[in-house]
Amino acid sequence: MSFVGLSNAGYLDCVISTNCDGLHIKSGLPIKHLLELHGNGNVEACECGSVYYRDFKVRKPKRDKTRATGRLCERNSCKRKLRQTTVAFNQSLPDLCLDEAERRSKNAKVVLVLGTSMRVFPACDLPFENEDAYKVIVNLQKTPYDDDVDVRSFSKTDEFMSLLMEELELDIPKYKKLDLANDPDFLEEFYNHYLF
């Protein structure tokens, strides 16, 4: 929820996430401030570029190599098969999302890396796209990049973010369950801004 508070206060340009659990969206973080490199378990996409947010996990219970979800695209009578957006090992990352993540990383003034071993390429290289950015890594274990940052904190991310929010004199918003799949304003923003 700290990301929502940082976004509301104008401190946050972008969260580039490798989590596919959907919690960033469920927190209420605006889609324009979120790039999910490894997809989202609640999102399915069509070859035509349409994306759909669901209030359930879109994966079929039976393994399917095509990653089809069993639903069809509803946009402009497309009717092609929808596929889950989560990225499997050895699968390419979504081009639009990765390109935007690289662009945002190159323009970042501060990069805050939270809770990752930083061992999965190309995500682990993104914090270093702008050599002039102030870089911080927060992780309990060592990472290969510990000596390449301005600040290295061996701490729990929740504790670090609580202290950061306190230092910035910002409140951490309380979580409230949002009915995003039935919110027409959210769905329009999602369709127009979610990159996959």
Salt bridges, closest charged atoms under 4 A:
ASP13 OD2 - ARG104 NH1 3.75
GLU44 OE2 - ARG54 NE 2.51
GLU44 OE2 - ARG71 NE 2.84
GLU47 OE1 - ARG80 NH1 3.52
GLU100 OE2 - ARG103 NH2 2.62
GLU100 OE2 - ARG104 NE 2.96
ASP146 OD1 - ARG152 NE 2.62
